[in-house]
Amino acid sequence: MTGRFIVLEGIDGCGKSTQIKHLVEWLPNSGLMPEGAALVCTREPGGTPLGRSIRELLLHTADQEAPAPTAELLLYAADRAQHVETMIRPALERGDWVISDRFSGSTLAYQGYGRGLDRDLIQLLEQIATAGLQPDLTLWLSLSVQESLQRRLGDKDDRIEAEGAAFLERVAQGFAQLAQMRSWCAVTADQSAAAVSAALERQLREHLA
């Protein structure tokens, strides 16, 4: 029996890290996972040893040495191909469950809608990198850009976060459109962490029971 693949998506500051931490504790005791299945928690970029090197290049390179937009897109695709082939697919084939902080939706939102790169090309790269692997469930934490910026006040921005409000606005619109097109489960993220956790639990029970 193959495992289940769950992805959390959303703009920076939407609470993905907090909620993934919660789900990692909750899922194994939820009664949803079959006996003997392990839960693998991962992220993009950076879910594999190679991916961690790519993550450094993508998010923490000084501006004058930063990858150009197309190079950036190809680095995300390389990270995803390695992630799917060496970690996600083998885990699912073992019958384990995988929960990932971001997947291909983020590339479309940030590089397609945010940077304005060719979305058809991005989707072609997605097909190549994933070899057709799709999440069983994508949970989208929906948050306004204003609230995102408020939450991240005083935090040190990585290279993508530092792009500013107009960029983030385009990314947020991208996520909203993708959520509709790809039938993601939307959860309002501007409520208490406990309320968001409860909403996520409900979605998981509804779709994966």
ZIDA-V55862 format. One record per residue. N is the residue number from 1. PSI is psi in whole degrees, 0 to 359 (NA if undefined). Layout:
BEGIN
n->(N/N)
psi->(PSI/PSI)
END
This chain:
BEGIN
n->(1/2/3/4/5/6/7/8/9/10/11/12/13/14/15/16/17/18/19/20/21/22/23/24/25/26/27/28/29/30/31/32/33/34/35/36/37/38/39/40/41/42/43/44/45/46/47/48/49/50/51/52/53/54/55/56/57/58/59/60/61/62/63/64/65/66/67/68/69/70/71/72/73/74/75/76/77/78/79/80/81/82/83/84/85/86/87/88/89/90/91/92/93/94/95/96/97/98/99/100/101/102/103/104/105/106/107/108/109/110/111/112/113/114/115/116/117/118/119/120/121/122/123/124/125/126/127/128/129/130/131/132/133/134/135/136/137/138/139/140/141/142/143/144/145/146/147/148/149/150/151/152/153/154/155/156/157/158/159/160/161/162/163/164/165/166/167/168/169/170/171/172/173/174/175/176/177/178/179/180/181/182/183/184/185/186/187/188/189/190/191/192/193/194/195/196/197/198/199/200/201/202/203/204/205/206/207/208/209)
psi->(129/154/189/146/116/135/139/130/162/165/164/138/1/350/17/314/315/315/325/319/317/313/328/326/322/317/313/337/10/344/357/325/138/155/136/347/136/161/121/123/129/183/163/139/161/21/351/167/315/318/326/324/318/320/317/314/319/317/338/20/139/148/314/344/6/149/141/159/316/322/320/313/316/327/318/319/319/316/315/319/316/318/311/314/322/342/302/306/315/322/314/322/333/349/5/162/144/132/126/135/98/149/213/333/323/323/318/318/312/311/326/297/316/307/343/22/162/115/329/319/317/319/329/315/323/314/317/312/324/348/38/359/128/147/148/329/128/124/119/117/104/125/142/153/320/314/322/313/321/314/329/9/128/347/150/121/142/182/324/317/330/2/342/174/319/318/313/326/316/321/315/318/321/313/317/317/319/321/320/311/325/10/46/159/118/134/126/123/357/37/181/154/322/320/320/316/315/319/319/318/317/315/318/318/318/319/337/359/NA)
END
